[in-house]
Amino acid sequence: MAVKDLKTVFHTQDGVIHAVNGISFDLSEGELLAVVGESGSGKSVTMMSLLQLLPMPPAEIIAGSVKFDGVNLLELSPSEIRHFRGAKIGFIFQDPMTSLNPVFTVGFQIMEPLREHMGMSKSQARLRAIELLELVGIPSAADRLNDYPHQFSGGMRQRVVIAIALSCDPKVLIADEPTTALDVTVQAQILELVRDLRKKLGMAIIWITHDLGVAAGIADRVMVMYGGFAVEYANVGEVFKSPRHPYTAALLETLPLHGSEGGERLLSIDGQPPDLIFKPVSCPFAPRCSFKVDRCLEENPLLKDTEDGSVDIHEVACWYDLRKGELRE
């Protein structure tokens, strides 16, 4: 999958909200890309834009391309994009409590995409549904097909949602903060499940999260978003070892392992996220950045490779070189 210069806006009574502002990234086969950033940074809107899942209007994708299997997904009609949703690209939504329809059995909801996209008969879909529930670790799978979502715990509901997303053997799985509503123990179980499924199925995964600890544990690459922009994009080890954007560095400083050692207070990032109703012309993080210079308030830097001689790409959108402690040329 190759995403280039994706831009999405929302038309509201108060004006145009610039939610996604030129996002570009590539996703290789079998790769896990973590998309991190605070609430409102544009993570979910970006990924929902890929499959035209946003209500249009008020949303509008005004620029960009999403190439997948030789097709630009943004050029497809609503009926054409349905052949990609679920069938080739699975999507796990944020809240397992609301992702499942309460009036249909779990079995029906797993079998529906199988019959729609794979052309299976009812009996074939039932057997496949049982296999999927077993794959995601739900015991007595055959007996649970006729149960309704309210008869499952939060963790088990999330496993069902994952089973639905995997039902048609997608090449890409997009997971939108799938562990946010779960307790810590269940979160760990779901993360372990995703690691195992990735090894077995070899699919590429985009994992949206605001939890840097989760990203560190499962990702190959990390894209850091702020104010609708990608501000850093690199190998996961590089991001945590040597962050190049002040926002990424500030996020890492807020982690308990950095800020609470010796009983000290946790650090926080002063200021507020940008108001996206104003068209961005300067660096969106500048008002909160301790390294800002006049140029930051006048011109927004593009995401560029740091060109530090390493094999892996490490791209950053900043006029200041954190590693050298000086302005970039």
C-alpha positions in Angstrom: 0.0 0.0 0.0 1.3 3.5 -0.9 -0.4 6.6 0.5 0.7 9.9 -1.1 -0.2 13.4 0.0 -3.6 12.5 1.6 -5.7 15.5 2.6 -9.1 15.3 4.3 -11.3 18.2 5.5 -14.6 18.5 7.3 -17.1 21.2 6.3 -18.8 22.6 9.4 -20.9 25.6 10.3 -17.9 27.2 11.9 -15.7 26.6 8.9 -13.5 24.0 7.3 -11.6 21.8 9.6 -8.2 20.7 8.1 -8.0 17.2 9.8 -5.4 15.5 7.6 -2.8 17.6 5.8 -0.7 15.7 3.3 0.0 12.3 4.8 2.3 10.0 2.9 3.6 6.5 3.8 4.3 3.1 2.4 3.3 -0.2 3.9 5.2 -3.3 2.9 4.0 -6.9 3.0 4.1 -8.2 6.5 5.1 -4.9 8.1 3.5 -3.4 11.2 3.3 0.3 11.1 2.3 2.1 14.4 0.6 5.5 14.0 1.0 7.4 17.2 0.0 10.8 18.5 -2.4 12.5 21.0 -6.1 12.6 20.6 -7.2 14.9 17.7 -3.9 14.5 15.8 -5.7 12.9 12.8 -4.7 9.2 13.2 -8.2 7.7 12.9 -9.4 10.1 10.2 -6.4 9.3 8.1 -7.0 5.6 8.2 -10.8 5.9 7.7 -10.1 8.0 4.7 -8.1 5.2 3.1 -11.3 3.1 2.8 -13.8 6.1 2.3 -15.3 5.2 5.7 -16.0 8.8 6.7 -19.5 10.3 6.1 -19.3 12.5 3.0 -20.5 15.2 3.6 -19.3 16.7 6.0 -16.0 15.0 5.3 -14.2 15.5 2.0 -11.0 14.0 0.7 -9.6 16.9 -1.3 -6.2 15.4 -2.4 -4.0 12.4 -2.5 -3.9 8.8 -3.7 -4.0 5.4 -2.0 -2.5 2.7 -4.3 -3.4 -0.8 -3.3 -3.1 -3.8 -5.7 -2.6 -1.4 -8.6 -5.8 0.5 -7.8 -6.3 4.0 -6.4 -8.9 3.4 -3.7 -9.8 7.1 -3.6 -11.1 6.9 -7.2 -13.5 4.0 -6.6 -17.3 4.4 -6.3 -19.1 3.4 -3.1 -20.1 0.1 -4.7 -16.5 -0.6 -5.9 -14.8 0.2 -2.6 -17.0 -2.5 -0.9 -15.0 -5.2 -2.7 -11.9 -4.0 -0.8 -13.4 -3.3 2.6 -13.3 -6.5 4.7 -12.2 -8.6 1.7 -8.7 -7.2 1.1 -8.4 -4.7 3.9 -9.7 -5.5 7.4 -10.6 -2.8 9.9 -10.9 -3.2 13.7 -12.7 -0.2 15.2 -11.8 1.4 18.5 -14.6 0.2 20.8 -15.6 -3.5 20.9 -18.8 -2.5 22.8 -20.2 -0.6 19.8 -18.4 -2.4 16.9 -20.8 -5.3 17.1 -24.5 -5.2 16.3 -26.4 -6.1 19.6 -29.4 -7.6 17.8 -27.5 -10.2 15.7 -25.7 -13.2 16.9 -21.9 -13.3 16.8 -22.1 -16.2 14.3 -24.2 -14.1 11.9 -21.8 -11.2 12.0 -18.8 -13.3 11.3 -20.6 -15.3 8.5 -22.0 -12.2 6.7 -18.7 -11.0 5.1 -17.8 -14.6 4.3 -21.0 -15.0 2.3 -20.8 -11.5 0.8 -17.1 -11.4 -0.3 -16.1 -15.1 -0.5 -19.3 -16.5 -1.9 -19.6 -19.2 0.7 -22.7 -21.2 1.4 -24.2 -21.0 4.9 -22.7 -24.3 6.0 -19.2 -23.3 4.6 -19.4 -19.9 6.3 -20.4 -21.6 9.6 -17.4 -23.9 9.6 -15.1 -21.0 8.7 -16.6 -18.9 11.5 -15.8 -21.7 14.0 -12.2 -21.8 12.7 -11.9 -18.0 13.1 -13.2 -18.0 16.7 -10.8 -20.8 17.6 -8.0 -18.8 15.8 -8.6 -15.8 18.1 -8.7 -18.0 21.2 -12.4 -18.2 22.1 -13.2 -21.6 23.8 -16.1 -23.7 22.8 -16.3 -21.8 19.5 -19.1 -23.9 17.9 -21.3 -23.3 21.0 -20.7 -19.5 21.0 -21.8 -18.8 17.5 -25.4 -18.4 18.6 -24.6 -16.1 21.4 -25.1 -12.3 21.3 -22.4 -9.7 21.9 -23.7 -8.9 25.4 -23.0 -12.5 26.4 -19.3 -11.9 25.9 -16.8 -10.1 28.1 -15.0 -7.0 26.7 -11.9 -8.9 25.8 -13.9 -11.7 24.1 -15.9 -9.1 22.2 -12.6 -7.6 20.9 -11.5 -11.1 19.8 -14.8 -11.5 17.9 -14.2 -8.1 16.2 -10.7 -9.3 15.2 -12.2 -12.6 13.9 -14.6 -10.6 11.7 -11.7 -8.4 10.4 -9.7 -11.6 9.5 -12.6 -13.5 8.0 -11.7 -12.9 4.4 -7.9 -13.3 4.8 -7.1 -9.6 4.2 -3.7 -8.5 3.0 -3.8 -5.4 5.3 -5.4 -5.1 8.8 -6.0 -1.6 10.2 -6.6 -1.6 14.0 -7.9 1.7 15.5 -6.8 1.7 19.1 -8.4 -1.8 19.7 -7.1 -2.2 23.2 -8.1 1.3 24.6 -11.3 0.2 26.2 -9.8 -2.9 27.8 -8.1 -3.5 31.1 -4.3 -3.9 31.2 -4.4 -7.7 31.5 -6.8 -8.1 28.5 -4.7 -5.6 26.5 -1.7 -7.8 26.9 -3.7 -10.8 25.8 -4.9 -9.0 22.6 -1.4 -7.7 21.8 0.0 -11.2 22.1 -2.8 -12.5 19.9 -2.0 -10.0 17.2 1.7 -10.9 17.3 0.8 -14.6 16.9 -1.7 -13.9 14.1 0.8 -11.8 12.2 3.3 -14.6 12.3 0.7 -17.2 11.1 -1.0 -15.1 8.4 1.8 -12.8 7.3 -0.4 -9.8 6.8 0.6 -6.1 7.0 -0.9 -4.2 10.0 -1.5 -0.5 10.7 -1.9 -0.1 14.4 -3.3 3.3 15.6 -2.5 4.1 19.2 -1.7 6.9 21.6 0.3 4.5 23.8 4.0 4.6 22.9 4.6 1.5 25.1 2.3 -0.5 22.8 4.1 0.8 19.7 7.5 -0.1 21.1 6.3 -3.7 21.7 4.7 -4.6 18.4 5.8 -2.2 15.6 8.5 -2.3 12.9 8.1 1.4 11.9 6.4 4.3 13.7 4.7 7.4 12.2 4.2 10.2 14.7 1.3 12.5 13.9 0.5 16.0 15.2 -2.1 18.5 14.0 -3.0 16.4 11.0 0.6 16.1 9.9 3.2 13.4 10.0 6.1 14.9 11.9 8.4 11.8 12.2 8.6 8.5 10.4 11.2 5.9 11.2 12.2 2.4 12.4 10.7 1.9 15.9 14.1 1.5 17.5 15.3 4.8 16.1 12.2 6.6 17.3 12.7 5.5 20.9 16.5 5.7 20.9 17.0 8.9 19.0 13.8 10.9 18.4 14.4 13.8 15.9 11.2 15.8 16.3 10.6 17.9 19.5 7.1 16.6 19.8 8.3 12.9 19.7 10.9 13.7 22.3 8.3 15.4 24.4 5.9 12.4 24.1 8.7 10.1 25.3 9.5 12.4 28.2 5.8 12.0 29.4 6.2 8.2 29.8 6.4 7.1 33.4 9.8 5.4 32.9 11.1 8.9 32.1 9.2 11.1 34.4 8.3 9.3 37.6 11.7 7.9 38.6 12.5 8.6 42.2 8.9 9.7 43.0 9.1 12.8 40.7 6.0 14.2 39.1 5.2 13.0 35.6 6.1 15.5 32.9 3.5 17.0 30.5 3.6 19.0 27.3 2.6 22.6 28.0 0.0 24.3 25.8 -2.9 23.0 23.7 -3.1 21.2 20.3 -3.7 23.5 17.3 -7.2 24.6 16.2 -7.5 22.8 12.9 -10.2 25.2 11.6 -7.3 27.5 10.6 -5.5 26.4 7.4 -2.0 25.4 8.6 0.9 27.6 7.2 3.4 27.3 10.0 4.7 24.4 12.1 1.7 23.1 14.1 3.8 22.3 17.1 5.7 25.7 17.2 3.5 27.3 19.9 4.4 24.4 22.3 8.0 23.9 21.2 11.0 25.1 23.3 13.2 24.9 20.2 11.2 27.1 17.9 12.7 29.9 15.8 11.2 32.6 13.7 11.1 30.3 10.6 8.9 27.8 12.5 6.2 30.5 12.8 6.4 31.4 9.1 6.8 28.1 7.3 5.8 24.5 7.9 8.7 22.1 7.2 8.2 19.1 5.0 8.8 15.6 6.1 12.4 14.8 4.9 15.0 12.2 5.5 17.6 13.2 8.0 20.3 11.8 5.8 22.5 10.7 8.7 24.1 7.8 6.8 22.0 5.0 8.4 20.4 2.3 6.3 16.9 2.9 7.5 14.9 5.9 6.5 14.4 8.4 9.4 12.2 11.3 8.2 11.4 14.3 10.3 9.5 17.6 9.7 11.4 20.1 11.7 13.7 23.1 11.1 15.8 22.2 14.2 18.2 19.3 14.4 17.8 17.8 17.8 20.7 15.5 17.5 23.2 18.3 16.5 21.5 21.0 18.6 21.4 23.4 15.6 19.2 24.6 12.8 19.0 22.5 9.7 20.3 24.0 6.5 
